[in-house]
Amino acid sequence: MHASTLALALCVSLANPSASPSLPSPPAFRALADEESEQSPPAEPLAEAEVEVLVVQAKKLITRPGAVLENTRVLVKNGQITAVGGDFEVPEGAREISGDVVCAGFIDVWSTLGLPFDSADAKASPSTRTIDGLETYSKDHIRMEALRSGVTSARVQDASNSHIGGVGALVSNHPDLEGEELALLNDACLTASLGITRDRRPDDIFKRATEVEKLISELEGGLGYRESWVEYEIKLAEWEKEIAEKVKKLEKDFKSAKKKRDKDLEKAEEKGKKFKESRYKEDKKPREPRFDANKEVMARVVHGELPLIVEVHRAEELRGLLKKTKGFDRLRMILAGASEAMSCAEDLAERNIPVMVWPMLLGTFRESEFDAHNLELAGRLHDAGVEVLLGSGGQPNPRDLPLLAAMAVGHGLDAETAFAALTLGAAETFDMGHQLGSVEVGKRADLLVLNGEPLAASTQVRFVVLNGEVIIEP
């Protein structure tokens, strides 16, 4: 409340001494307090649904990369892993399945699963949400093929050829769900691309150079936008403190103010003059910055709240990107593709920047940015100390992901590292390690039951358990 408003309320109340001034609460920032103060009617108790209890027997259980239990069991209820090990009683009526090897489901970190086939060429801004463009109802056969290969979830991205592709999503590969029902994480990352010619743009080196500068400018815009909000919050807090102090002082001086007003009123009446109330100078409230959805996303990225995935391949763009982003201390950047990344592998390792590799045979006729692409990249990067993730290259069907990982292993990547790149490493990259990527109590029950070692050429997927439900079986 302004000081003048309070003074007027106090003076008016003198006409009715039994009344006391009502002081409203300070304004709420971003209107959150108003939303929280709304009272909702008590919810009706929900009837307990019948949930299938599942026991998975494993000759070999890979709980997480590098951690193995022999001849053990996993208990699943309500879609979660509730026990790991053999020391629990099998609940009555539980379904039991078994296999040679049990592990967490595979995560494709570079996919367009469930998106329209022309989604790569869509136009986008930073605030564009990929989850809004899912068309899962027409892709059932693709989902089932991916599940049969062990892919239980994917990081999907719309507008992948666009300079800014918008906000990507991490989704479940459940065949019976649609749209946001599939979302494990609506805002998994922001994506950008530098020097990509898949949409047949001219391979213009000068235009490619400006793309790096443009991305940096957008990051700086997000930084400035967040700073304007922080500055506003500080000024608002100072303003509210000053108002509170003035309110306290006016309340303290209430009696003397009443006496002075009565005396001034009496003098005015004696002289036959009109009584004028004293005016107080208003304290100007700080102005709230204008909300900008695109800059808000960029602000989240530059402060490390969202990872930034940049598809970039050539050494020129890579060097420029790494040089220009050194000043952004909180930026969590991930490179996709990075065909010529060995030229800056030492810098990538030092700055803990992961690289998402697509270990695919591209043949002779390939876009120019893939000139240096080869199947040894994943292994060579790992040997240089760079964290490696594996993806299906933004293809609409991730069914070949395990095969691609096996190809990377055949060309120098350690098998355990490849397995981690498809499970826990992928989950932790998108801040979902508490739910996905390993077989541990409390995590979501996305499990594979195999008849051999993961990623081995002869291994087949026998069962796929998705959120505690058996989706694929022999």
N, C-alpha and C positions, 0 to 999 in steps of 0.2 A: 504494500500500500504506500502511495506517495505521502510525504509529510503533510502537504496541503490538504489532502483528502482526509487524513486522520484528524488534523486540526479542526476541519469543518465538522467531522462526525462528533468530536468532543464538544464543540461549541453548541451544536444543535441539540445535543443531549441535555444541555443545561436547562432547556425549556421543560424537560421531563426528567427530573433528577432520578426517578426510579429506573430509567432506561440506562443501559450501559452500551458503549460502542462495541460493534462486532468487528473483529479483525480477521480478514480472510487469510488463508494460507498463502505462502509465497508461490509464484508461478512455477509450474513443473517443467523441467527440461524435456523437450521432445514429447511432451504430453503423456509420458509413461505413467506418472502417478495417477492421472485421471483414469487410465485404463485399468490400473490395478485396484482402484477404489470401487469399481463397479461391483455390486454384489450379485452373485449368480445364485439361482435356486439350488438347493442341495440335489446332487445327482441321485438317481434311483440306483439301488444296488444291482449289479449285473449278475446274472445267473452264471455259474461256473460252467464253461464249455468243456465238452469231452475232448481231451487232448491225448493223442497217441504217444505213449511212452516207448522209447526206442533204446535198445541195447545193441551196441556195435562191438562185435568180437574181432580182435586183430591179432594175427601172429606177430606183426610188427606195427607199432603205432609211432608215427613221427609226430611228436607233440609240437615241435617247432624245429626250424632248420638246425641240424646238428644234435638234436635231442631225441632219443629213441627209447621206447619201452617194448619189451617182448611179452608175448602171450598175455594180453591185457584187454580191458573192456572200457567202453565209454558209455555213460548213461546220458540220454537226451530227453528233456521234458520241456514243454512250453517253448520249443524252438531254441532252447539254450542247452549248453553242455553243463550238466549238474554234477557229474562225477567222472573222474579219470583214474583208472586202476582197477584191480580185481577185488578190492575189499568192500564191495557193496552188494546188498541183496537185490536180486532182480525183482522188480515190482510185479505183482500179479497182473497178468494180461498184457505185459509188455511184449512188443515185437522184437525178435532177435534176428540180426543179420551178421554175416561174418565174411572175412576176406583175408588175403595174405598181408596186404599193406593198407593202412588207413592213414589219411593225412587231411590237411585243410584243403578246401577247394581253391582252384586257381583264379587269380585276378588278372584280367587284361587291362593294363594301365593306358592303352592307346587304342581306342576302339570307337566305332560308330554303331554299335549294336543297337537295333531298335529305332534308328533314325532313317529318314528317307534316303534313297540312294544318291540323290543330288544334294545332300545336306552340306557337303564340303564347300560348295560354291555359294552358299547362302551368305547374305550380308548380315553383319552383326556389329553391335557396340559392346563396350565393357559390361553393361548391365543385362545383356541378352542372356536368358537362361536356357541351357540345353534341355533341361527336364521338360520344358513346355513343348518341345518339338518331337517327343517320342511318339512313334506310331507302332506300338507293340502288337496291336491286334492283327497286323498284316505280316508279321515276321515269325510266326509260330515255328515253322520248320527250321529257320535259322537258329532260333533259341534252342531247339531240341538238339540240333547238330552240335552246337557249342557245349551244351550240357553233357552230351555223350563223350566229349573229349575232356571233360573235367572243368570247364570254365563256368564258375558259379556267380561271378560278378565282374563288372567292367567299369572303367572310367570312360564315359562317352562324351564326345565333343562335337557340337555343331559348328558350321562355318569354319572348318579347319584351314581352308585356303585364304581366309580373310586375314588382314593385318592384325585385327583383334577378333578373336573367336567367341568372346563372351565367357560366361561362367559354365564350366563343365560340371558333370554330375557323376557320382559313383552309384551304380544301380545294381540291383539283384537280377539274376538271369531267370527269374521264376516265370514259367510259361503261362500261368493263370492270372497274373497281375498286369495292370496297365498304368501308364502315366506315373503320377507321383506315388502310387502304391509301391512302385519298384524302387523308389529312392532310398538308398542307404545314407546318402549325403547329397543334398541339393546343390550345395556350393562347395565342390571339391577343389576347384582351382580356377584361375583365369588363364586363358591361352592367347598366344600371339604367334605370328610367323614372320620370318625374315628371309627374303630371297627365294620364296617358293614360286615355281613356274608351272605347277600342275594345272592351273587354270589357263595355261597357254599365254600368259603374259610375256611380252618381249623380255629377253634376258638382258636387262639394262643395268650395267654395273653402277651407274650414277643413281638410278632410282633405288637400287638396293641399298646404297649407302645412306640415302635419306630415310629409309625405313628404320634403321637403328636410331637415328636422331629423333624420329617421330615417337618411337616407343619411349625413349628416355624423357622426352617432353611430356608425355602422358603420365609417366611415373612421377615426375616433378609436380605436375598439376595435382595429382592425388596427395602428394606430400603437403603442398600449400593448402589444399582444401582441408585436410585434417588439422593443420596448424591453425586455420581460421576458426575451427570449431573449438579447439582447445583454448585459444585466446578468448573466445566468447564465453566459455564456461568459467574461466578465471574472472573475467570482468563481471559476469552475472553474479558469481559468488560474492565478489566485493560489493556490488550494488545491493544485494540482499542483506549483507551484513550491515552496511551503512543505514539502510532503511530500518532494520531491526533496532539499531542503536537510537535512531531518531524517534521511533515508536516508544521505546523504553523511556526516553527523556520526556516526551510529551505526556506519557502516563504519569510520570513522577511529578511533573509541573501542573497537573490537572487542576488542583485546587486554586493555586495562584492565578492560573489562566482564567478560571471562572470568576474570581474576584475582580480581576482587571477588566474582563469583558463587561461585568455588571456595572462597574464604575464608569466605563466608557459609554455604555448604553444610557446610563442615567444622565450624564453630562450632555449627550446628544439630544435627549428628550427635553432637557431644561432649555437648551438653546434653540429648540425647534428644528434641529438639523437631522438629516437622514443618517442613520447609523450604518457604517460600512465595516464589514468583517475584514480582519487582517488577511492579507494574501501571503502565501508562502511560495517560495520558488520551488518548482518541481524538480526532483532528481530524475534525470533522463535515464531510462532503462536501456541497457545495451541492446543493439539490434542483432537478432538471430541471423546467421548466414543463410543464404538461400540453398535449399537442398538440391543436390545434383546427383542422380542415381549413378551416372557413369563415373564421376569423380569419387563417389563414395566407394565404389568397387576398387578403383585404383588406389585409394587411401588404404583400404584393407590389405591390398597386395603389398604396397610399399612398407607397411608396418608388420608384414609377416603373418597376417591373419589368414591369408589365402596364398597357397603356392602359385607361382607364375611359371607356366610351362611354355617354353619358346621353342618352336620347331625351326631349326637353323642348321645348315649343313656346311656351307663354305667357310674356309679359314678366315676370309676377310671379315665376314659378318660376325663370326665367333670372336675374333680378337676385338672388334669394335664393341660388341655387346659386353664382353667381360671388362674391358677398360672403362666403359661409360657407367657400369653399374657398381663399381667399387665403392662409391660413396653412399650407397644405400645399405646400411649396416643390417637392417632387419629383413631385407628382401630374401625370400626363400625361392630361389630359381632352380628350375629343372629344365634340362635340354632334351629335346626330342629329335631323334635322327642323328644329328651331329656327325655326319659322315667323315668330316675332316678334323674330328675332335682330338686326335692324337697330337696335333700341332700345339695344343694348349692343355694337354692332360695334366701337367704338373700344377697349373693354376686351378684347374677344376678340382683336383684332389685337395689342394690347400684350402680352397674355399668351400669344400663339402658340397659341391654342386653335382647331383646325380645326373646320369644320362640314360634316357629311355631309348633302347636300341631295337630296331626292327631287323632281325637276322634273316632276311628274305633274299632268295636268288632273283635278281632283277633283270639279268640278261643284258644284251648289247644296247637295245633301244630303251634308254632311260633318260629322264629329265637331267639337265646339266648339273643340278645341285647334287645329284647322286653319283657323279663321276667317280668319286673316291669310295663309294659304298662297297663294303666287303664283309664276309661272314666272320672275319677275325676281330672285328672292332670290339665286340663285347669282352672277349678274353683279354685283348691288349689293354683296354681301359681298366679292367679289373686289376690286372697285374701292375698298372701304374698307380693304383690306390684310389681309383674313381669308383663310386658306387654305381652299379649297373642295374637297370630295370629292363624288363623285356615286354614288348607289346606287339600287337598284330598290325601296326602301322596305320591305324585309322581305317582299316578295312571293315566292311559291314558284317563279315562273318568271322568270328575269332576261333573257329573250330580248329585251325591249324596252330594255335598258340603253343601247345606242348611240343609239336613237331619243330616249330621254329626254335624253341628253347633247346631241343635236342641237337639241332643243327649248330647252335652257338656252342654247345658243349663239345660237339665234334670238331669245332674249329678253335678250341683253346680255352673256353670258359669252364671253370670248375663246376662240377655237377651240383654240388651243394649250394653254390652261389646262384646258379640258375634256378634251383628250386626255391631259394629264398626270394629271388626276384619276382616269382609268380605268387608268393604267399605273404609271409610276414613283412618282407621288405616293401612290397607294394602297399600293404595296409598301413604301415607306419608312415610312408611318404605322404599319405593323404589323411593323417591323424586318425586313422581307424584301427590302429593296432590293438585297441582295447576291445574291439568287437570281432575282427576278422584276422585271418592269416595264420592261426595256430589252433591246436586242439587243447584248450585249457578251460578250466571251470569258469563259468560266467560269460563265456563268449558265445556268439551266434553259432548254431550248429550247421555250418556249411562244410560237409565232409565228403571225401571221396573214398570209396572202397575199391582197391585195385588188386589185380592178380600178379603184380610184380612191382619192381622199383619205379617210382615216378620218373617220367621222361625217357624211360627205356623204350626202344623201338618195339619190343614184343609185348609191352604192358597194355592191358585193356582195362577200361573202367567198367566195373561190375555194378556198383551202386553209386548213385549221387543223392546225397541228403542235403536238402536246401531248407534252411531255417527249421530244421527238425523234421521235415517231411521227406519221405522217400519219393523222389521224382523219377529217377532212372533205376531200373533193376533188370536183371537178366531175363 
